[in-house]
Amino acid sequence: MKISPFKIEEWMNRYEAGALYDLTTTCIKPLSVYELMDLCSHSSNSYNTEKEFEKILKTPLGYGDITGSERLKDNIKSLYTNQATANITITHGAIGANQLIFYSLLEKGDEVVCIVPTYQQHYSIPESIGAEVKLYFLKEENNWLPDIEELSKIVTSKTKLLCLNNPNNPTGSVIPNWLIEELVEFAKKNNVWVLSDEVYRGLNLIGNPYSISIADIYEKGISVGSMSKTYSLPGLRLGWVCAREDLINEINHQRQYNTISVGVLDDFFASVALENKNIIQERNFNIMQLGMNTFSEWLTNEPLAECIIPNGGTTALVKYKKDMPSRELCRRLQNRTGVALLPGETMEMEGYVRIGYCAVALKSALNMFSEFLHQ
């Protein structure tokens, strides 16, 4: 099976490790085991971390529960309003979840509509399977939100799957609940499955931190989640799929060839984090707000950059006012200053760069980016 080069990941593999100031990051200051357990010890539910550490030390390092422990699935269930543990399976990160969904749903010749910009998996894996993929580009003038009238010109009676990312990476747009409900009515009318990559769900900056999940309001809605972004635990490499039971059964069938089980310690620490999610989210919201204040102040004072301010997630898509390809700009910037940005071209968005506004030393890095642009 041939598949297109994964442009984002190949760029990150090449440039991220050498950065002095890494603004390509999409995670909020990952937690260490000590920091996680220390946070939990201060949570409102009087979590007994001493007993939890004892459990860790006594946990046999064999294969874990094949589709995830009941403890973990019970905790994930609490993130939804209308789900049972039978509607959930645990995967090797959200990246594993998306791949298993595509393998379980799609066959050669199927039609897929993908809302971009988004994670390249959403269109390159269906293409590799032999699906006919159509891209629907979000527009800046629509605040990076989908327009159902425009979508209706792309989705056809042949369309099997619609893919979206909410909150969106890289734009930081958050689809409001009323528009999610309209998208569901549109999908029902066209009998289309909807894959909603919700790895940033719980990181809304305005209103309720959690948007409605597609899986809770649509029978053919598929929600993908992860411990990486909202809970600052990307090193666990743990994600999940939440969907109706017959699809979960098919995913588990495909999963036998792909995963067996996630690590028992990954499962354990994910359970601990979700049982104390409120204190982790409070910590992360404070980091996000500080980063957003710094980013907004910089943007106000930088005439060579434009951006629709994100309403959620951890990234912003910035248009720069220079006649230079984004890959060349990012290479030159990092070589000269050590500041790493992600080129828009890796997300099919030439003329833009992605900035992770929760990055360490954000203010200094943005000032160096400004100096570079003006030089």
Secondary structure, 3 states (H helix, E strand, C coil): CCCCCCHHHHHHHHHCCCCCEECCCCCCCCCCHHHHHHHHHCCCCCCCHHHHHHHHHHCCCCCCCCCCCHHHHHHHHCCCCCCCHHHEEEECHHHHHHHHHHHHHCCCCCEEEEEECCCCHHHHHHHHHCCEEEEEECCHHHCCCCCHHHHCCCCCCCEEEEEEECCCCCCCCCCCHHHHHHHHHHHHHHCCEEEEECCCCCCECCCCCCCCCHHHHCCCEEEEEECCCCCCCHHHCCEEEECCHHHHHHHHHHHCCCCCCCCHHHHHHHHHHHHCHHHHHHHHHHHHHHHHHHHHHHHHCCCCEECCCCCECCEEEEEECCCCCHHHHHHHHHHHHCEECEEHHHHCCCCEEEEECCCCCHHHHHHHHHHHHHC
